[in-house]
Amino acid sequence: MNTNITEKELNGHKNGFAALIIASVAYLAAIALMIWGAIGIDGDAHTALSVTVFVVSLIYLCVGWIPYLGLKILKPGEALVLTLFGKYVGTIRDDGFYFVNPFCTAVNPAADTKLGQSGDITDGSKGKIATVLTNGANVNLDASVKNKKISLKVMTLSNSRQKVNDILGNPVEIAVAVMWRVTDTAKAVFAVDNYKEYLSLQCDTAVRNVVKLYPYDVTENVDTTGDGQADDGSLRGSTELVANRIMEEIQEKVSEAGIEIVDARITYLAYAPEIAAAMLQRQQAAAVVDARKLIVDGAVGMVELALERLNEKELVELDEERKAAMVSNLLVVLCGNHDAQPVVNSGSLY
């Protein structure tokens, strides 16, 4: 099959109402002529003509429904890919009431494919939409009525969460929502077997390829851009950048299927359950260390300020040993987890 086929838009076929009227009038005329022929045959008048009219009318009534197959109705945002005896003849994209060759067949290999996306949700019971009780018996209503129309609207594909190892080997769960639409219906139908499944597979692959280039959190000596220089890129801190890279990789793969990726967003991101508790403890420990660093920096500054003020005011002269003791006491008070218990020294400092 030629997979390089491009879309050919059909115009000038918005004559559905005229075709409907003509086909209906012809059908009514055939009924009237068949009745007239039957009356003529029954009355032995103009027998040959009556038989001919009756037979022709009967044949037309048997095949007169075929023109109705050429009537097509399209709503805004829909397209119809038509083939004639296996050959692609064109695509109807505009909304309206059309009449085409009745022997043309609409093609949409992804018509029955159900993905977790907008306008395409299923409850898992593929092919069945309901079970009703009729005359005491359960009757399944089949949902596989083939809708061969292709939607041109922007749709949202939300694939299930994936467990992927980041650049450090930590398992991460991530889910991505991809906004997409069909731009070339001929490529979508003929270039790939099923463009919906193809898109879903490419989304999963792109997520894995991009996530493994980033750490979950900012990590030293990690190059996420490929320029040989360490950077501060991470899944948690650079979500928009990661989403854009995922979108670009998906677009590169699905262009040949006539699909445009409009946008991509990360909808879920977390450590895998088996390491989530350990990573939480790690984050808590890092937060405690950072807090202690801040407290110590502040305490050292306060001690320096206290010593400078004492020297400026010349309130008391301290030797190096007493200064060390004072610094130690101040740091204990300022950096301690609990309130200090003051001790009053009523004797000499020395």
N, C-alpha and C positions, 0 to 999 in steps of 0.2 A: 504494500500500500504506500502511496505517496504521502509522506508525513509533512512535506513542505507546502502543503496546500494552504492557501490563504483565504480569508473570508471574502465572499462575493455577495454584496447586499442586493436583494431583490426589491425593486421599486415599481410603482405603477400597477399593482395588483389589488388596489383597494376598491374592488367591484363586487364585493360579496353580496350586497343587497340586490344588485341587478341579477347576479347569477342565481340567487335564491328565488327571486320572483319568476325568472324564466323557467327554472327547473320545476317550480311548483305549478306554474301554468301548464307546462308540457305534461306534467303528471295528471293534472285534472283533465286535460284534453284527451289523454290516453284512456282515462276511465270512461269519459263520455263516449269516445269512439268505440270502445269495447262493448259498451251497453248497446250502442246503435248497431254494431255488427251482430251482436247476439239476437237483437230483435229481428234483423233482416234474415238471419239464418232460420229463426223460428218461423218466420212468415213466408219462406220460400220465395222471397223477392230479392233480385240481384244477388243470387247466392254466391257467385264467385267473388264479387266485390265485398260482400259482407264477410265472407270467410277470410279474405285477405286482410280487411280492416281489423277483424276480431283477432286474428293471429298476430299481426304486427303490434296492435295495442297491448295484447297479453305479454308479448316479448318485452315491450318497453316497460311495462309495469314490473317485470321481473328484474330489469337492469336499470331502471330509471333512478334508483337510489344512489347510483355511483357518483353522479355529479355532486351530490351533497357531501361526499367525502373531501371535496376540494375546498370546502368552506372552512376558513380558519379565523379565529378571533384571538387577538393579542391585546393584553393590557399593558399599560406603561411599565417599562422595566423588564420586559420579556422578549425573548427571541426564539425563533424556530428555524432549525437547520433541516433542510429538505434534500432528499436524494431521490433520484428517479432510476429505478432498476439498478441500484447500487452505485450510481454516479452522482457526485455532489453537484447540485444545480444552483444553490444559493441559500442565503439566510434572510429571513424577514425580521427586522428589528423594531420598526415603528408600530405603535398601537393602532388598531383599526380592525375592520372586517374585510377579510381577504378571500379571493377565490384563486386557487392554483390548480395545477394539473391534478385531477383526482387520484392518479396513480403515484403521486409523490408521497414519500414516506418521511415522517419526522424522526430524527435520530437524536437520542440523548442517552448515552450508555450509563450515565450517573443518575438516572431518574429514580432508581430504587435504592440508591445508596443513602444511608442515614448516618449522619455524623452529629457530634455534639455541637451544633452551630445554630445560629438564628435561622428560623424558617425550616429547619431540618431536624427537629428533635423527635426521638422515638423513645418509647418506654421499654425497649428491649424485645417486645413481641413482634418481631419483624414480619411484615405482611398482614398483621391483624390489628384492627383499630378498635374493635368492640365485640362483645358477645352478648346477644340479646336472646330473650325467651319468646319463641313463636310456637303457638299451639303445643305448649308443653315440651318443646325440644330446643336445645341450644343450637343457635345458628351463628357462625362466625362471619363477620363482615370483612371481606378481603380489602386490605388497604393498598394492594399492589396495582391499583388502577394506574396505568402508566401515564404519567404526565411528561410528555416529551418536550415541553417548553423549558428553555434555559433562562434562568434569572440573570439579569444584568445589574441587579442592585448590589450595593456593598453589603456583604455578609460577614458575620463574625464567627470564626472557628476557634473553639476553646477545647484544645486537646487535654487529655487527662494529665495528672501530675506525673512527672518523670523523676526517677532517682538517678542523678548524674554525679560523678566524682569531679570536684573542682581541681584546680591545678596542683593543690597540695594533697590530693587524694581523699579529701573528706567527702563523704556522701551527702549530697544536697538534693532536696526535693524542690522542683520548680514547675510552674505551669505558665503558659503563655497564651494570650488571646491575639489572634491574627485577623485583621480586617482585610478582606480581599474581594475582588470582583472579576468577572470574565470580560475580557476586552476583545478577544478574537474567538468567536464561537466555532469556527472551522477547526482551528488548532486544538481547542478544548475537546472537541468531539473526535477528531481523527488523529491527532498527534500522539495522544496517550490513550490507554485502554479505559481508564476511569479518572477523570480529572479531579474529582473530590478525594478519592483515596490517594491519588498521586500527591495532592497538596498536603494531606494529612501526614503522609510519610515524610515528605520533605521538611515539614515543620518539626517533626520529632528529630530528624537528623540534624537540622540546623541548630536546634537547642543544644543537643549534645556537643556538637562541634564548637560552639561558642562558649558554653559554660565551662568546659574543661580548660579554657585559656585564662580564667579568672579565679582568684581566691574568694572565699565567701566574705571575709573582712579584709581590710587593708593590711598588707603584709610587706615587710621589708624584703628587698632584693628579688622582687618578682616583676618580670616584664610581661605586660598584658597587651602591648601594642605591636610587638615584634620589631621594634627599632633598636633593640640591644641595650636599652636604658631602663633601669628600674623605675617604676611609677607607682602611683597610689590607687590604681584601678581595682575595683572589687565589685562583686555581685550586689552587695547590699548598698554600697555607696555610689555606684555608677549604673543604676538601673536603666536610665534612659539611654546611655551609651551602649549597654549590653543589648537592650531591645532593638536599637537601630542596627547593630551588627547582625542580630538574628534576622531582622527584616531584609537586610541587603543580601544575606546568604540565601534566604528563601526565594527572593525575587530572581536571583541569578539562576536558580534551578527550575523555576516554574514559568519562566518567560516563554520557553518552547511549547508550553501547554496553553498559551493565550490567556494567562492569568496575571493580573496586576495586584501586588501587595500594597495596600493603602497605608496600613499602620500595623504596628505590633507593640504589645504592652505585656509586661510581666505581671501576672495576677496573683501569684503565690510564690513565696520564697522562704525556705526554712531548712535547717539542718535535718537530716534523716533522724527518725525517732531513736535509733540505736546509739547515736552519739549526741543527741540534743542535750541530755542532762550534763554530760561531761563538758560540752562546749559552753553551757550556761555557767558552770563553775569556773571555767577558764575566763569567761567574760567578767564574772564577778570579781575574780582575783585581780584581773587587769584593772578593773575600776577601783578596787581598794588600793592598789599600788599607785595609780595616778592620783587618787585623793591624798594618800600619804605624802607623795612628792609635793603636792600643792601646799599641804599643811607645813611641811618642813621648810619649804622655801619661804613661806610667810613668817614662820617662827624665827628663822635665821635673820630675816630682815628686821623683825621686832627687837631681837637681841642686839643687833648692831646699832639700831637707833637708840636703845636704852643706854648702851655703853658710851655712845657719842654724847648723849645729853648729860650723863653723869660727869664726863670729862669737861664739857663746856661749862657746866654750873660749878664744877669743883666742889661738889657736895661731899665727896668722900674719895680718898685715895686707896686704890686697890692694887695689890701686887698681882703678879701673873697667876699665882695659885688661887687667890680669891676670885680673880676674874674667871678662871676656869670653872670654879665651883658655882659662881653666879650664872654663868652661861649654861652649865649643866642643869641647874635648878629651873632656869627659865624654859629651857627646851622640854624638860619633863612636864612642866605645867602647861605649856602651849601645845605640845604634841600628844598629851595623854588622852585616853578615851573617857576618863572620868574627871569630875571636878576635883581640883587640888584641895588637899587638907592642909591648911596653913599651920605652921609651927612658929610660935613667937619665941625669939631668942632674947631673953632679958639680960644676958650677960654681955661681956665684951665680944666684939667681933673677932678679936685675936686671942 
